[in-house]
């Protein structure tokens, strides 16, 4: 401080540093690259990846990362696998390293299905890791030579909640020449999820949106083929629609539980769990008193109230959207004596409108849409 010529009291306004934003839509890409570090490495743009890990890799990781940034991704982490080790062991080591990277909430392994049937075991390993931590979500690819029916069989072999399956593989511009190359869709899907998070919120279904950087699909589906091949509605398909282009058509998880059917519903709870862990960590060792309980209620209520205003929770009022209980009834003396505090939280997620039903009523050469009144005739 300087520049003051006489004694006195001077006020200077200093802008408080902003707290970093709580990020979502941040994938970790686990795979083989031509070079680069083996520890989790943050990447903010495609040129940075190319200079750090190389862009001419024979694997699919580079193309997946490029697709992520083409579709609106802003940050990802790269975990380079050791190709000299067995895949399960290499993946296990990579996941151990990822435990400390709090920003990551999506998981991609573009190389998984190059191993054929063994790739399903790798995908199950990813799912189990995501389910155990209850904070991450896996984006799964099919084998290259597959059909909707075979991907349904792949789904039957998998078990878990925090994952989704996508089909088919895609053709993109080659990284090594002027031609094209065929790659799994997970990187492009991760970019679309990140874009949806940024534009509409992580509570929105990442579907019915265009994909950038895709030249063609390895299988062109119709409504009939998709519904007949996947009667359970568990495969999220990339589709080409006349006049609307190439779009992602589906937002289902692999879970067979009705409550966890939709990706946005599952990610809503996963993201809330991540936020809650970070927010409550500052309260550890605080005196377990009514003052602490009130602070917990205020903190969680403020977050959920903001989420409700943004359209992330169902209900026209806050009371319909969520509840937060943290008081003597949830934390009786027996728990307080053991240094425990319990808060009960309920949230009502918004379920996607997958089926829009419009009734057309025809008569006397006219029609009107169900829910409207037919036009009155002049007499």
N, C-alpha and C positions, 0 to 999 in steps of 0.2 A: 504494500500500500504506500502511495506517495502522492505528492502534488498538493498537500494541504499546508497552507502558510500560517494559519493561526490555530490555536487550540480550540477544541469544540467537539460536538458529537456529530458524526457524519453517517448517513445511511447509504449503504450500497445494496442494490437488489441483485441477487445472484439466482439464476434459474437453477432449480434443483435438477439433478440428473434424472432422466427418464428411466423407469424400470424397463428392462428388456421385454419385448412382446412374448407372450406364450405361444410358441409356434406349433402349428400342426401341418400335416402334409409334408413331412420330412422323412424320406426313405433312406434306409441303408441298403446299398447294393453289395451283395456278397458274391464274388466271382473272380475269374481269372483275368489278369491284365498283363500286358507285355513288360511292364516295369512299374516302379512306384513303391511306396512304403507299405508295410503290412499292418500298421496300426490304423484304427478308424480315422479317416482323413476327411475334413469338411471340404465340399466343393460347391462353389457358388455360380459357376458358368461352365459351358462346354469347353471353351478354350483352356480353362484352368485344368480340367480333367485331362484333355489331350496332352498338355505339356507335362503333367505330373505322372500320368499312368500310361500314356501312349494311346493313339487312336487306331492303330492298325492291328489290333489284337485279333487272333483267329477265333476267339470266343464271342459271346453275345453281350458281355457286360458293357463294352464301350457303346454299342448301338443302343442299349437300353438307357444308358445315362444321357446320350444325345436326345433320345425320344422324350425323356423326362423334361429336359429344358425346352425342347420344342413345344411342349404342351403346357407351359406355364409354371414349371417347377422353379424354385428359387434357391433351395439348399438341399443337398443330399450328403450322405457319408459313404465312403468307399471302404470296403473291407476286402483286401486282396487275399485270395486263398493261396495256400501253398500247394502247387500242383504235384509235388513230389510225395504227398501224403494221401492216405485213404480219405475219401470224401467225407465220411461221417466224422472222423477225427478232426479233419481240417475245419469242417463246419462247426463242430463243438468248440474248438479254440476260438473261432471267429465270434461266435455268440457270447463266449465268456468276455471277450474284449468289448463287446457292444453293451454289456451290462451298465457301464459307467457313462454312456452317452445319453444324457437325458433328453436331448432334442428329438431323437428318432422316435417316430410313431408308426412308420410303415416298414415293411421288410420285403425285399425282392431278391431272388436268387435266379438270375436269368439262365445259368448253366445247369440248373437242377435236372431238367428233363432230357438233357443230352445223354443221361445215363440209362435211358429206357426205364424199365420197371424199377430199377434201383432209385430212380428219381423220386418216386412216390415216398420211399423211406426218408429221403432228405426233406421232402415237403412236410412229412409228418413230424420230423424233428423240428422244423421251423414252427409249426403250429403249436406243438407242445411247449416250446419256449415262449411263444406269445401268450398262450393260455395261462402259463404259470405266473408270468409277471403281470398279466391283466392290464397292460398299457400299450401293447403294440399289435399291429394287424398285418397279416401276410397276404401278399398278392401272388397268386399261384398261376403258373402256365400249364398248358397241356403239352403232350409230346407233339413233335412236328407232324408225324403221320398219325392223325387222329380224326375223329368225327364227333359230332355232338353225342352220339350214343356211347362212344368209347370214353368221352370225358365224364359222362354220367357214371360209368363204371369206375373211373378214377375217383370220383366223388365218394362212391361207396367204400373205397379203400381208405379214405381219410376220416379222421375223427377230431372234432374240436369246434370252437366257436369263432375264433378270431382270424378268419381267413376267407378268401373268396376266389373262385375259379373263373378264368377268362378263356375265351376261344374265338377265333382261331389264331394261328401265327400270321404275321403280316410281312409284306414286302416293303422295304425302305431303300433309300439311296445307299449305295455301297460306300463303305469307309475306305476301300482300297483301290477302287477304280470308278469308271463312269457308269457302271451297271447297277444292278440291284442286289440286295441280299435279303434272305428270309430270316426273321428273328422272332422270338417270343414277344408277346405284347406287354409284359409287366411294366417296363420302363415308361412306355407311353401312357399306360393306365395310371401309374403313380403320378405322372405330370398332370393328368386330367383331375385326379383327386386333389392334388395341391391347388390347381386352378379353381376348382369348385370351393375349396376351403377359403381361399382368398376372396373370391367374388361373392359367394353366397353363405359361407359358414360351414364348419365341419359337420354340422347337424343336417346338412342337405344331402340328398341322395346323389352320388356321383354317377349320373346316367343321363341318357338322352342329350348328350353333348358331343360335338365334333372332335375328332382326333386329328392332330396336325402331324405332318411328316410321314404319313402312311400313303404309299402308292397303290397298294392293292391288298386284298385279303386272300388267304390260301383256301378259303371256302366261302362261297356266297350263299347266304341263307335266306329263306323265305319264312313267313309266319308259320306256314304249315310244317316245314322241315324243323324249325326250332321247337315248336310245340310237340310234334310227334317224337322227335329225338330226345327231348328233355321234358317228359310229362311232369316231373317234380319241380321244374322251374329253379334249378340250382346252378345252372351254367350261365354266366353273363357273357353275352355274345356281342361281337362287333358286327354291325350290319350296314349295308348300303341301302339307302332309301331314295327313290326317285325324287329329285328336286330338293333333297335335304342333305345329301352327301353321306359320308361315312360317320356313323355314330355308335357310341357305346349304348347297348340296349340291355339293361339289367343291372340290379343293385342288390343281389342276394348274397348272403354268406353261405358257407358250407354247413352251417348248423341245421340240424333237424328240429330244433326247438322253436316253436312259433314266436316266442318273445324275442328271439335273436335272429330272426329271418333276414332282416334288412341291414345293409352295411352301415347306413347312417345312424341307425339306432344303436348298433353295437359300438360304433366309433364315438357316439355321444357319451356312452358310459365309460369307455376307455379314456377319453380325453378328460372327462370330469374326474376320473380316478387319478390321472397324472396331475391335474391342477390341485386336487385335494391333497395329494402327498406333498407337493411343494408348499402349499399354503399352510398346512398344519405343522410342517417340520419346524417352523419358527416358534411354535408354542410348546415344544418339548421342554420339560423341567419347570414350566410355569406352575404356580400354586394352583391346585385343583379345587377351585372355589367357584361360587356363583358368578364372580366377575369373569373368570375364564370361560365359563359356559356361555355367558352373554356375548363375549368377544367372538367365540366360535360361531354362534348363531348369526351375528352381524356379518361376519366375513363370508360365510357360505350363502346367506340370504342375498347379499349384494351381488355375488357372482351369478346365482340362479335367477335373480330378478333381471339382470342385464341379459342373460341368455334368453329369458322369456320375451323380453322386449324385442330382441333381434329375430324372433320367430323360431327359436330352437326348441321350445317346449310347447306342448299342446295346452289347450284351455284358454278361455277368454280372460281369466283373472289369475293372479299369482296363486291364489288358494287352490285353483284347479290344476295349476302347473307343477307345483312342488310343495313339500313341507320340510321343515328342519326342526328337530327336537333335540335339545341338549340341556338337561336340567337335572334336578334331583331324582326324577322318575327314571331317567335313562342311566344315571350314574349314582346308584345307591351307595350307602356307606361301605358295604362290603367291597365294592370296586374301588372306591376312593382309598381305602386302606391298602390296596395292592398297587396304588399309583396308576390306576386306569381311569380313563374318561371315555364315555360312549356317546356318540351322536347318531341319531336316526334320521336318515335323509331319504325322501322319496321324490322321484322326478317322473314326469309324464312325457315321453318322447313323441315327436311328430312322426307318424307313419306315412310313407310315400303313397300317393294316389296312383297306384299302378293301373287301375282299370277305371277309365272315364266312360261312363255309360250315358249315352244321349238317346232319348226316345224321339223318333220322328213319327208324327201322326199325319197320315195322308187322308184327304177327303175332298170331294168336289173340286178337284184340280188344284188344291192348295195343300200346304203342309205347315205344321208349326212344331217347334221343339218342345219336348216334354218339360213341364215346369212353367211354361208360358201359357197365356190364355190365347185361344185362337182369335184372329182379328174379327172385330164385329163387322157385320155386313151392313151396308147402307140400304135402307128400305125406300 
